[in-house]
Amino acid sequence: MKYFYLVWKNLWRRKLRTIFTLLAALFTFALFGVLVATNVAFGMGVDISGADRLVVIHKISLIMPLPIAYKDRIAAVPGVKAVTHMNWFGGVYKDPKNFFAQMAVDTPTFFDLYPEYVVPLAQMKAWNEDRAGAIAGRDLAARFGWKIGDKIPILGTIFWHKDGSRLWTFNLDGLYEPGKKGVDATQFFFHYEYLKESAARGGDLVGWYTIRIDDAKRAGEISQQIDALFANSPYETKTSTEKAFAQSFANQIGNIGLIVRYVLSAVLFGMLLVIGNTMAQSVRERTNELAVLKTLGFSNRLVLFLVIAESCLLALVGAGLGLLFSWAVLTPLVGTMLKQFLPVFFIPAWGILLGVAVALLLGVITGLMPGIQAMRLRIVDALRKV
């Protein structure tokens, strides 16, 4: 730290050049933050998936249903602690543009397997006692101005009543809160029994099963046992970890992570050139001063360290300002604009740490060549240029 003042003063020798370099770094890392948030948004559910949860779907496709009778057979597999199931409802609320996930769930087991959906006990009790009741996410209710006690009309597109009516009316009995950062709060859950009793068809089928196992390390073994149970049956299954299931679902719209990495690589390469050019010019302008430092006893290694430290400080200050701006202003703004399509849009802690690490790496790389040049500078040759 005793050389910090010297490094800081050298950084501001050319104020205008430093300011423009910092602005370039600020813009780069603000964009970095948005791209990280985009990657999180499109991978929603992947990072928060339970390590001890498996998903059982039809072997052909997720849209193919499975018999409700499979539940007891899955529960009997050694290592399985709990089983729940869900059905995708796919209804329309007022307008087809008002898309949100609606699912019929197994009331006694669903929220036990998904503790990340937090519902007050009183609201949970009311929901359990109301066959036509529903629980919605906090953000979903805020989007449409719903409040507890409202009746929510949804027009069925897959399921309709036995009398031919397509209109389903649900009583909003509760709102769930995300138990941790990144949990989707825009879903709508109602009773599977209500669907089973009232639907014209499909009442004895479910969309998929989610199970909790006693040891996450046995996920592969238990998955094979479950699939072997239903091999060569009309409803063969495919079992995978919840994280693999969520990742495959996210990949259906493209490998967003790969796209983000390509864009980031291009942007950071441009930033590398900007900071590298700034440091190269700075070292060339200070040839005589570097010679004086060596005359005063500064070692070659210390001169190299000072140049790299200046480069790292420049990159870290610019990155810090950019990440702060992205976290406090840009990402919330973009998230608000895209909330209907991307309900989870934020920069996670690992994104901030990754940004700082990338900035530090940029600083070392851009300062290395000018630093080596300064380190190899001969005092006599430098002083001749005075």
Sequence and secondary structure as in RCSB ss.txt:
>XXXX:A:sequence
MKYFYLVWKNLWRRKLRTIFTLLAALFTFALFGVLVATNVAFGMGVDISGADRLVVIHKISLIMPLPIAYKDRIA
AVPGVKAVTHMNWFGGVYKDPKNFFAQMAVDTPTFFDLYPEYVVPLAQMKAWNEDRAGAIAGRDLAARFGWKIGD
KIPILGTIFWHKDGSRLWTFNLDGLYEPGKKGVDATQFFFHYEYLKESAARGGDLVGWYTIRIDDAKRAGEISQQ
IDALFANSPYETKTSTEKAFAQSFANQIGNIGLIVRYVLSAVLFGMLLVIGNTMAQSVRERTNELAVLKTLGFSN
RLVLFLVIAESCLLALVGAGLGLLFSWAVLTPLVGTMLKQFLPVFFIPAWGILLGVAVALLLGVITGLMPGIQAM
RLRIVDALRKV
>XXXX:A:secstr
 TTHHHHHHHHTSSHHHHHHHHHHHHHHHHHHHHHHHHHHHHTTTTTTS TTEEEEEESS TTS EETTHHHHHH
TSTTEEEEEEEEE   BSSSTT    EEEE TTTHHHH TTEE  HHHHHHHHT TTEEEEEHHHHHHHT  TT 
EEEEE SS  BTTS  EEEEEEEEEEEESSTT     EEEEHHHHHHHBSS TTEESEEEEEES GGGHHHHHHH
HHHHTTTSTT EEEEEHHHHHHHHHHTT  HHHHHHHHHHHHHHHHHHHHHHHHHHHHHHTHHHHHHHHHTT  H
HHHHHHHHHHHHHHHHHHHHHHHHHIIIIIHHHHHHHTTTT S     HHHHHHHHHHHHHHHHHHHHHHHHHHH
T  HHHHHTT 
